[in-house]
Amino acid sequence: MGHKKPTVTTKSYLENAPLPNHGKSYTVVTHKEVIDNTLTLLRKSGFTVQREIYRANTNATIEDSLESLADLIKENLWNNHTLNWIDEGTHKYLKSPRTAINNVLFSGDVINRSEAYTLKYKIDEICAIISEDGKGVHDYKVHGKTIKAIKT
């Protein structure tokens, strides 16, 4: 599919990875803060950390992960949700894409349930990544009917 799966990396790599620019709707939190806060919470809760294993995509960025995840979702939709696809010659259309993607997220086939709850708010972004034109869900006239779909 052209994406790289996360690989095992070092704590130092994550702590020194460049951060994305601040967005309008979110605050960037460093990997170091996340790691330190997680370890502190675990220890305060009585857990003993016996070993630490870190994984990251190539650039240790969320944006790349979302694109990789979108590729996995598209592959899952294509292989397991054939009723959602309409083939019209040169293009394929995914009908009811938000519902279909939500079903894939919560099926447990691609990610775990806790990640699904986080990502359900990014369904429109996932739709845009999957779509041929990068615009996501639109009305298309297919076989004489107008449907909300993603064109691929």
N, C-alpha and C positions, 0 to 999 in steps of 0.2 A: 504493500500500500504506500510505500515511500516515507513512512514515519519511523522514527527510532523509538524503541521502547526504553523506559527508564533503566538505567544501569546503576550498579553499586558504585558509590563514590565516597569521598572523605568528608568529614565534618568541616575541615578547613576549606575545601572547595566550595561548599555551600555558603560558609560564612563570608567568603571573599567574592562570591558571584555578584556581578553587577545587577543592580536593581532597576526595574522599569521606572519610567517617569511617573510622577504622581498624577493620578487621574482625577477627574472632577468628582467622581462619586465614591472614591475609596482612598484609603491611606496605605501606602506601602509599608509593610512590616518586614524587617530583615529576617533572613533565615536564622541568624544567630539568636534573635529575640524569640523566635518560635521554638528553636531547639532548647535554649536555656529555660524558658517558661515551662515547656513540657517536662523537662527533666526535674525541675523544681516541684511542679505539681505532683509528679509521680512519687518523688521522695517524701513529700509532705503527706501523701496519702498512704504511706507505709510500704511502698514498693521498693525493691532493690533492683537497680538496673545492672544486669550482668554483662551485657554487651550492647553496643550501639551499631546499627547498620543503617547507612544512609543511601537513598536512591534519588536520582535526578535525571531529567532529560538532558540533552546536549548542552543547553544554555542555562539550565536551572531556572527556567522562567515558566510562569503559569500560562502565558499566551501560547507557547509551543505545546504545552500539555493539552490545552483546549483543542488545538488543531489536531493533535494526535488522537485525542479522544473522539473528535468528530469523524475522523477516518474510521475508527473502530465502530462507532455507532452506525455509520453509513454501510459498512461491510455487514454488520449484524442485521440491519434493516433489509439489505439486499438478499441475504441468505435465509433469514428466518421470518420475514414479514412480507412475503411476495404479494399478498393481497393488497398491500398499500401502494404498489407500484403500477403505473400505467405506462406502457411502451407505445410511443407513437413515432415510429420510424427513427429519425435522427436524435430524438430526445426521450428521456425517461422522466416521469413526473412522480414525485412522492406525495400522495394525497393525504390529507389530515396529518401533516408533518409534526406539529407540536405534540399531538396525542401519541403518534407512533414513536417519537423520540422519548417522550416521557415513559412510555411502556418499556422501551429498551433500557432506559436508566434504572428503572425499578425492577427489572427482571432479574438482576444479579448476574447477567451474562457478561457485562462489560466492566462494571464497577460495583463496589459494595453499596449497601443501602444508605449508610451515613454520607457517602460521597454523593449519592443521588439526590439527597435532600439539599445539599449545597448547590449542585449543578442545575437543579430544576429552574433556578432563576436565570440561567444562562441559555435556555432553550432557543431564544431568538438569535443569539450569537452563534450557536451550533448550527441552526438553520442557514444562516448566512455563509458559514464556512462550507457546508455541504453543497449549497446551491452553485450552479454553474456561473452565475453572474455576480455572486457575492452579496446579493440583495435579500436573500432569504425567501420568505413566504409571499406569494403573489397570487392574484386571480389569473387563471389560464383557461382558455377555451380548448377543451380536449374532447374529441368525439362528439362535438355538438353541445357539450355541457360546460358550464363555468365551474371550476373547482379551485379551492385554495390549495396550493401545492408548492413544492420546491422543484425547480427544473434542473435536471442534471444531464 
